[in-house]
Amino acid sequence: MTEKKKIAAATMVMASATSLSRVAGLIRDVVVARLFGAGMMTDAFFMAFTIPNLLRRFFGEGSLTAAFVPTFSEVFHQRGEKEAQQLANRCVSLLLLIMLVVVSLGVLLSPWIVQGIGYGFGQIEGKLQLTNQLNRIMFPYIGLVSVLALLTGILNVRGHFFVPSLSPLFLNLAMILSALTMGHLFEQPIYALAVGVLLGGIVQLLMQFPVLCRYRIRLRLDFNFRGDPHLRKIMTLMLPGIAGVAIYQINVIVTRLLASFLPEGSVSYLYYGQRLFEFPQGIFIVALAQAALPMMSRQVAEDDHVGLSQSLTFAMTLITLFTLPAIVGLIICAKPIYSLFFLGGEFDLVALENTAMALICYAPGLIFVGYSRIAAQTFYALKDTRTPVHVSFWTLLVNLILGLVLMQFYGFVGLAIALTVASMFNALMLLVLLQRRVGSFFQKALYVPILKVIPACLLMALAVSYLLNTVDWLQDGLLLNKSLVLSAAVVVGALIYLGCCYLFKVDEIRQGWQLLRGRCRD
């Protein structure tokens, strides 16, 4: 199987598993919105969940994965399974020690951490205290999920993607079940949601071990860190990577900190909007980037620069083909989606309008997030974790300055716009610097498919808009009519887009279809 097909096949596997998790995530958000609405309790929970969730990306999915996967891939393919097993044991052992310290400090220093990122909550009595208590319950999640990220990297290098991609499904299920069944056990039912996060993290981690055993990976504690050159290389790569991920996560924290000074519900509007924005991002962009990193790392290890450039062009083409229709769909369907799934209970028309507006402002950033993710993974494959650090620093300044200015005029909408513009800036800077490093990848193979799908997106938008205008989405109820119309709009839009791509002979779409039908061979 060629490298293009390996990337596409791995992406399809991961996207299939991730789509299940994202559907469960949507159901989770619907449950939370219906039970708790968009107010003090949800603001406190989303702000508290920000801290362990961002640290998860900080230590686990971000810098650690970026440093570990290329090095582990090199050891496994060049030195064999035995040395790779030894490296995995030492990495897990070191990570457990680090996470023990991080979690302990996080719980101990929680009041000051919460006040630092949610300072504006102090204007409302009891809001900071609630955020602090929720944060302490959920903080151990960072330790569980950081180890999970390391195990995911091991399995990805071994060619297994499905179970790690499926694990977030169980986090969402745990949160849903806890919110529905345990709320009555607490004075404030939102605590049940925090307990669900912790239970979900435990389940996510445990479900990886049967797969590890299938690949004969039996992890043992090994604290013999001294003198291991591969472990030292991972730490060397990880240190600047930590700075880069930290700056990016500070971006998110800055947005929520600024939102804490806005009227109550602003944090929740941005959270609900970003969650739906992350739906296509998690299904395809994250899956593609995670699938591409081990293969790009191997191409770098084999000094195959031509193959690396081709893989990069192909990955960016796929990002474009899947994110452009997703952007159009999110903008047109924002209000209908929130009307169908969220409207009712504690989630009123004001929350519907504001959340839909947040999503519309986030949507255009989807393609830039995709480009940034692929470009950053390419730098990581090249064992260059410093360049994304420098770009992230300037991105932080762009987001902060724009956020401070725009929130004065547009409130939470201004913060969403600022983050989208910052994402565009980040992507363009990374791509320019990457082209200097690996040569031109803006080739005909990238331009031609983009030109072909633009008319497909326009036709899709016209058809979907026409169908959606047949229902009053601001009216409560009408669930059957709303479901039928929205489903018809999605199906018709997808068929028009895929049909146009087929007629215009967009080969990447055709390859994906062949892979789904199992007909793609070398």
C-alpha positions in Angstrom: 0.0 0.0 0.0 1.4 3.4 -0.9 2.0 6.1 1.7 -1.0 8.2 0.4 -3.2 5.2 0.8 -1.8 4.3 4.2 -2.5 7.9 5.4 -6.0 7.9 4.0 -6.8 4.4 5.3 -5.6 5.2 8.8 -7.5 8.5 8.7 -10.7 6.7 7.7 -10.3 4.2 10.5 -9.7 6.9 13.1 -12.4 9.2 11.7 -14.9 6.3 11.9 -14.1 5.7 15.6 -13.9 9.4 16.4 -17.2 10.1 14.7 -18.9 7.8 17.2 -17.2 9.7 20.0 -18.2 13.0 18.6 -21.8 11.9 18.3 -21.7 10.9 21.9 -20.1 14.3 22.7 -23.0 16.1 21.0 -25.4 14.0 23.0 -23.5 14.9 26.2 -23.6 18.6 25.4 -27.4 18.4 24.7 -27.9 16.7 28.1 -25.8 19.4 29.8 -27.6 22.2 28.0 -31.1 20.8 28.7 -30.2 20.1 32.4 -28.2 23.1 33.3 -28.7 25.7 30.5 -26.2 28.5 30.0 -25.6 30.3 33.3 -23.6 30.2 36.5 -23.3 26.4 36.9 -22.3 25.8 33.3 -19.9 28.7 33.3 -18.2 27.3 36.4 -18.0 23.8 35.1 -16.7 24.8 31.7 -14.1 27.0 33.3 -13.0 24.3 35.7 -12.9 21.7 33.0 -10.6 24.1 31.0 -7.7 23.5 33.4 -7.3 19.7 33.4 -8.4 19.5 29.7 -5.8 22.1 28.6 -3.1 20.4 30.7 -4.1 17.2 29.1 -3.1 18.7 25.7 -0.2 20.4 27.3 1.5 17.3 28.8 -0.2 14.5 26.9 -1.6 15.0 23.4 0.6 18.0 22.6 4.3 18.2 23.4 4.7 14.6 24.7 3.1 13.0 21.7 5.0 15.2 19.3 8.3 14.3 20.9 7.6 10.7 21.6 6.1 9.4 18.4 9.0 10.3 16.0 11.6 9.0 18.4 9.7 5.8 19.3 9.0 5.2 15.6 12.7 5.6 14.8 13.7 3.1 17.5 11.1 0.6 16.6 11.8 0.6 12.9 15.6 0.8 13.1 16.5 -1.0 16.4 13.8 -3.5 16.9 10.9 -4.3 19.2 13.0 -5.0 22.3 14.6 -1.6 22.5 11.3 0.0 21.7 9.6 -1.8 24.6 12.4 -0.6 26.9 11.9 3.0 25.8 8.1 2.7 26.3 8.6 1.4 29.9 10.9 4.2 30.8 8.7 6.9 29.3 5.6 5.5 31.1 7.5 5.4 34.4 8.8 9.0 34.1 5.4 10.3 33.0 3.7 8.7 36.1 6.2 10.5 38.4 5.6 13.8 36.6 1.8 13.4 36.7 1.9 12.6 40.4 3.6 15.9 41.1 1.4 17.9 38.7 -1.9 16.5 40.0 -0.9 17.1 43.6 0.1 20.7 42.9 -3.0 21.2 40.9 -5.3 20.1 43.7 -3.4 22.0 46.3 -3.1 25.3 44.4 -6.6 25.1 42.8 -8.0 28.2 44.5 -5.3 30.4 43.0 -5.3 28.7 39.6 -9.1 29.2 39.3 -8.9 32.8 40.4 -6.1 33.4 37.8 -8.1 32.1 34.8 -11.6 33.1 35.9 -10.9 36.4 37.7 -14.1 38.0 36.4 -16.2 35.3 38.2 -15.4 37.1 41.5 -18.1 39.6 40.7 -20.8 36.9 41.3 -21.0 35.5 44.8 -20.1 31.8 45.0 -19.1 31.4 41.4 -15.3 31.2 42.0 -15.9 28.8 44.9 -18.0 26.5 42.8 -15.4 26.6 40.0 -12.6 25.7 42.5 -14.5 22.7 43.9 -15.3 21.3 40.4 -11.7 21.8 39.4 -10.4 19.8 42.4 -12.7 16.9 41.5 -11.6 16.8 37.9 -7.9 17.5 38.2 -6.7 13.9 38.4 -8.1 13.4 34.9 -5.0 15.1 33.6 -2.8 12.2 34.9 -5.0 9.5 33.5 -5.3 11.0 30.1 -1.6 11.9 29.8 -0.7 8.3 30.2 -3.5 7.5 27.7 -1.9 9.8 25.2 1.5 8.0 25.5 -0.2 4.6 25.1 -2.0 6.0 22.0 1.4 7.0 20.5 2.7 3.5 21.1 -0.2 1.9 19.4 -0.3 4.3 16.5 3.4 3.5 15.7 2.5 -0.1 15.7 -0.3 0.6 13.2 -3.3 0.4 15.5 -5.6 3.5 15.5 -9.2 2.3 16.2 -9.4 1.7 20.0 -7.4 4.8 21.0 -9.7 6.9 18.7 -12.8 5.3 20.3 -11.8 5.9 23.9 -13.3 9.5 24.1 -16.7 7.8 23.5 -16.5 6.3 27.0 -15.6 9.7 28.5 -18.8 11.1 27.0 -20.9 8.1 28.1 -19.6 8.4 31.6 -20.4 12.1 31.8 -23.9 11.5 30.3 -24.7 8.7 32.7 -23.4 10.6 35.7 -25.4 13.7 34.9 -28.6 11.7 34.5 -28.3 9.3 37.4 -26.1 11.0 40.1 -27.3 14.6 40.1 -29.7 13.9 43.0 -26.8 12.9 45.2 -25.4 16.4 45.4 -26.6 19.7 46.6 -25.6 21.2 43.3 -26.2 18.6 40.5 -23.3 19.9 38.4 -21.0 18.0 40.7 -22.2 14.8 39.1 -20.8 15.9 35.7 -17.4 16.4 37.3 -17.4 12.9 38.8 -18.3 11.6 35.3 -15.1 13.2 33.9 -13.0 11.3 36.5 -14.8 8.0 35.9 -14.5 8.5 32.1 -10.7 9.0 32.4 -10.3 5.7 34.3 -12.3 3.8 31.7 -10.4 5.4 28.8 -7.1 4.3 30.2 -8.1 0.8 31.1 -9.5 -0.1 27.7 -6.1 0.3 26.1 -4.4 -2.6 27.9 -6.0 -5.5 26.1 -4.9 -4.0 22.8 -1.3 -3.5 24.1 -1.3 -7.2 25.1 -2.4 -8.2 21.6 0.7 -6.4 20.2 2.9 -8.1 22.9 3.5 -4.8 24.7 3.7 -5.5 28.4 4.5 -2.3 30.2 6.7 -2.5 33.3 8.0 0.2 35.7 11.6 1.1 34.8 13.2 4.0 36.6 16.6 3.5 35.0 16.5 6.9 33.2 20.2 7.8 33.4 22.1 7.2 30.2 19.2 6.5 27.9 19.9 8.5 24.8 16.4 8.0 23.3 14.7 9.3 26.5 17.1 12.2 26.6 16.2 13.0 22.9 12.5 12.9 23.8 13.0 15.3 26.7 15.1 17.6 24.5 12.4 17.7 21.9 9.6 18.0 24.5 10.9 21.1 26.3 10.5 23.6 23.4 7.3 21.6 22.5 5.9 22.3 26.0 6.5 26.0 25.5 4.7 25.9 22.1 1.7 24.0 23.5 1.7 26.2 26.6 1.4 29.3 24.5 -1.4 27.8 22.4 -3.3 26.8 25.5 -2.7 30.2 27.0 -4.6 31.4 23.9 -7.6 29.5 25.0 -7.3 30.5 28.6 -7.0 34.2 27.6 -10.2 33.9 25.6 -12.1 32.4 28.6 -10.5 34.8 31.0 -11.7 37.8 29.0 -15.1 36.1 28.7 -15.4 35.9 32.5 -15.7 39.7 32.5 -18.6 39.7 30.1 -22.3 39.1 31.0 -23.2 35.7 32.6 -23.5 32.9 30.0 -20.7 34.2 27.8 -18.3 31.4 28.7 -21.1 28.9 28.0 -22.0 30.4 24.6 -18.4 30.2 23.5 -18.0 26.7 24.9 -21.2 25.3 23.2 -20.1 27.1 19.9 -16.6 25.7 20.1 -17.9 22.2 20.8 -19.9 22.0 17.6 -16.9 23.6 15.8 -14.7 20.8 17.1 -17.1 18.1 15.8 -15.7 18.0 12.2 -12.3 19.0 13.6 -12.2 15.9 15.8 -13.6 13.6 13.3 -11.2 14.4 10.4 -8.5 16.9 11.2 -7.2 15.3 14.3 -7.5 11.8 12.8 -5.6 12.8 9.7 -2.8 14.6 11.6 -2.5 11.7 14.0 -2.4 9.2 11.1 0.2 11.2 9.2 2.7 11.8 12.0 4.1 8.2 12.3 4.3 7.9 8.5 6.0 11.2 8.1 8.4 10.4 10.9 9.4 7.2 9.1 9.9 9.1 5.8 12.2 11.5 7.7 14.1 8.6 9.3 14.6 7.1 5.8 15.7 10.4 4.4 12.8 10.3 1.9 12.2 14.1 1.5 10.3 13.6 -1.8 7.9 11.2 -0.1 7.5 13.6 2.8 6.6 16.5 0.5 4.1 14.3 -1.3 2.5 13.2 1.9 2.3 16.8 3.1 0.6 17.9 -0.1 -1.8 15.0 0.0 -2.7 15.7 3.7 -3.4 19.3 3.0 -5.5 18.5 0.0 -7.6 16.2 2.1 -8.0 18.8 4.8 -9.2 21.3 2.2 -11.7 18.9 0.6 -13.3 18.0 3.9 -13.2 21.3 5.7 -14.6 23.6 3.0 -18.1 21.9 2.9 -17.9 21.5 6.7 -17.5 25.3 7.1 -20.4 26.0 4.8 -22.5 23.5 6.6 -21.7 24.9 10.1 -22.5 28.4 9.1 -25.8 27.6 7.4 -27.0 25.0 9.9 -25.8 26.6 13.1 -29.2 27.9 14.3 -31.2 24.8 13.0 -28.8 22.4 14.9 -29.0 24.2 18.2 -32.8 24.6 17.7 -33.3 20.9 17.2 -30.9 19.5 19.8 -30.5 22.1 22.5 -33.6 24.3 22.6 -35.7 23.4 25.6 -35.4 23.0 29.3 -32.9 25.5 30.7 -31.6 26.3 27.1 -33.8 29.3 25.9 -34.0 31.4 22.7 -31.4 33.8 24.0 -28.9 31.0 24.5 -29.9 29.6 21.0 -29.2 32.9 19.2 -25.9 33.6 21.1 -24.5 30.1 20.8 -25.3 30.0 17.0 -23.6 33.3 16.5 -20.5 32.0 18.3 -20.4 29.0 16.0 -20.8 31.1 12.9 -17.8 33.2 13.9 -15.7 30.1 14.8 -16.5 28.2 11.6 -14.2 29.9 9.0 -11.2 29.0 11.3 -11.7 25.3 10.7 -9.6 25.1 7.6 -6.8 27.1 9.2 -6.8 24.9 12.3 -6.5 21.9 9.9 -3.5 23.5 8.0 -1.9 24.4 11.3 -2.2 20.9 12.7 -0.7 19.3 9.6 2.1 21.8 9.4 2.9 21.4 13.1 3.0 17.6 12.8 5.4 17.9 9.9 7.7 20.1 12.0 7.5 17.4 14.7 8.3 14.7 12.3 11.4 16.7 11.3 12.2 16.8 15.1 11.8 20.6 15.0 9.6 21.6 18.0 11.1 25.1 18.2 9.5 26.7 15.1 5.9 26.1 16.2 6.9 27.8 19.6 7.9 31.0 17.9 4.8 31.1 15.7 2.5 30.3 18.7 3.9 33.2 20.6 3.0 35.8 17.9 -0.4 34.1 17.5 -1.0 34.6 21.2 -0.3 38.3 20.8 -2.7 38.6 17.9 -5.4 36.8 19.8 -4.9 38.9 22.9 -4.8 42.3 21.2 -7.8 41.5 18.9 -9.8 40.0 21.8 -9.3 43.1 24.0 -10.3 45.4 21.2 -13.2 43.5 19.7 -14.8 42.4 23.0 -15.4 46.1 23.8 -17.7 46.4 20.8 -19.0 42.9 20.2 -18.7 41.0 23.5 -18.3 37.3 23.2 -18.7 37.5 19.4 -15.6 39.6 19.3 -13.6 37.0 21.2 -14.7 34.3 18.7 -13.7 36.5 15.8 -10.3 37.2 17.4 -9.6 33.5 17.8 -10.5 32.8 14.2 -8.2 35.5 12.9 -5.4 34.2 15.2 -5.9 30.7 13.8 -5.5 32.1 10.2 -2.4 34.0 11.2 -0.9 30.8 12.8 -1.6 28.7 9.8 -0.1 31.1 7.3 3.1 31.6 9.3 3.6 27.9 9.8 3.1 27.1 6.1 5.5 29.9 4.9 8.2 28.6 7.3 7.5 25.0 6.4 7.9 25.7 2.7 11.3 27.2 3.3 12.3 24.0 5.2 11.0 21.2 2.9 10.5 23.0 -0.4 7.4 23.9 -2.3 4.3 21.7 -1.6 1.8 24.2 -3.1 1.7 22.2 -6.2 -0.9 21.5 -8.9 -2.0 18.4 -6.9 -3.2 20.9 -4.2 -4.6 23.7 -6.3 -6.7 21.7 -8.8 -8.9 19.9 -6.3 -9.6 23.2 -4.5 -10.8 24.9 -7.7 -13.0 22.0 -8.4 -14.8 21.9 -5.0 -15.6 25.6 -4.8 -18.6 25.3 -7.2 -19.6 22.1 -5.4 -19.8 24.0 -2.1 -21.8 26.8 -3.7 -24.4 24.4 -5.1 -24.6 22.6 -1.8 -25.1 25.9 0.1 -28.0 27.0 -2.2 -29.8 23.6 -1.8 -29.3 23.4 1.9 -30.5 27.0 2.5 -33.6 26.4 0.5 -34.6 23.4 2.5 -33.9 24.9 5.9 -36.0 28.0 5.1 -39.1 25.8 5.2 -39.1 25.6 9.0 -39.3 28.3 11.8 -36.2 27.3 13.8 -37.0 29.8 16.6 -40.2 28.1 17.5 -40.0 25.6 20.3 -41.1 22.0 19.7 -41.8 20.8 16.1 -39.1 18.1 16.7 -40.4 15.8 14.0 -40.5 18.5 11.3 -37.1 19.9 12.4 -35.5 16.5 12.4 -36.8 15.6 8.9 -35.9 18.9 7.4 -32.4 19.1 8.9 -31.7 15.4 8.0 -32.9 16.0 4.5 -30.7 19.2 4.2 -27.6 17.3 5.4 -28.2 14.3 3.1 -29.0 16.5 0.1 -26.0 18.7 0.8 -23.7 15.8 1.1 -25.0 14.1 -2.1 -24.6 17.3 -4.1 -21.1 17.9 -2.9 -20.0 14.3 -3.4 -21.8 14.2 -6.8 -20.1 17.3 -8.0 -16.7 16.0 -6.8 -17.3 12.8 -8.7 -18.3 14.6 -11.9 -15.4 17.0 -11.6 -13.1 13.9 -11.1 -11.7 14.9 -7.7 -9.4 11.9 -7.3 -8.9 12.3 -3.5 -12.7 11.9 -2.9 -12.8 8.9 -5.2 -9.9 7.3 -3.4 -11.7 7.8 -0.1 -14.8 6.2 -1.5 -12.8 3.2 -2.8 -11.2 2.8 0.6 -14.6 2.7 2.3 -15.7 0.0 -0.1 -12.5 -1.9 0.4 -11.4 -1.8 -3.2 -8.2 0.3 -2.8 -5.2 -1.8 -3.7 -1.6 -1.0 -4.6 
